[in-house]
Amino acid sequence: MRLTFERSLADKYTSLSQKARVLTENWVYGQVYCPNCGQTHLEQYESGRKVADFYCSSCREEYELKSKKTTIGYRIADGAYGAKIERLTCSTNPSLFVLNYDSTNLTVNDLMVVPKHFFTPEIIERRKALSASARRAGWVGSNILLKDVPESGRLYIVRNGVVTPKADVMAIWRRTLFLREENDMKSRGWLMDIMALVEKLGQEFTLGQLYTFEGNLERKHPDNRHIRDKIRQQLQVLRDRGYLEFVERGRYRLKQHD
């Protein structure tokens, strides 16, 4: 995978934002594979399409691209809040590429992909409405809160200028595909909450360690009065889905990807 942009493509543009768009989109089109099925080449939608930027001609997975010359961070600006929330339950909601590039050397530093099954209303932040004096007065935008996505949902194709082996990216992607079967957003959100907590505890953990997060989960899910029961239920689902392994009574282990 080549990590440099094709500089000459931007020569006819004067706007820095236009230059960045052309260079980053061309790089993804020419260099990035589909992490869902492994197809070596992605197709690009016509410019101006509202929902997605790229798609795979083999598995039909769609991708939206967000590019930044600053570090990726934990919050990504996105489009209209209402439309974003409505899209979450749609089968065509795209997965997300987040690209960080060096604007001086015109090279790729990082490329992260967030599979679409990690998108729930909880990771979408509502921004303040634009003021009455703004050109789009009253418009309400959104942010994608990457910090609320489990690490297993933030897959680095490129990290700090180093390309991750394709087989590793695809194996991690496959490990979490079971989330797509959870059409109920609350159920999916619960699974993601437990996955994120498990990742904090490390490779092997106990049920007692998970119980220490009971207060956090109560604040996040105030309608649930049986938090410990819910924790055990979610662990059972994650074990059945091959995400966790049962070691012994009250002890679990994150299952290694193949």
Buried (B, 14 or more C-beta within 10 A) or exposed (E): BEBBBEEEBBEEBEEEEEBBBBBBBBBBBBBBBBBBEBBEEBEBBEEEEEBBBBBBEBEEBBBBBBBBBEEBEEEBEBBBBEEBBEBBEEEEBBBBBBBBBBBEEBBBBBBBBBBBBBBBEBBBBBBEBBEEEEEEEEEBBBBBBBEBBBEBBBBBBBBEEEBBEBEEBBEBBBBBEBBEEBEEBBBBBBBBBBBBBBBEBEEEBBBEBBBEBEEEBEEBBEEEEEBEEBBBBBBEBBBEBEBBBEEEEEBBBBBEBE
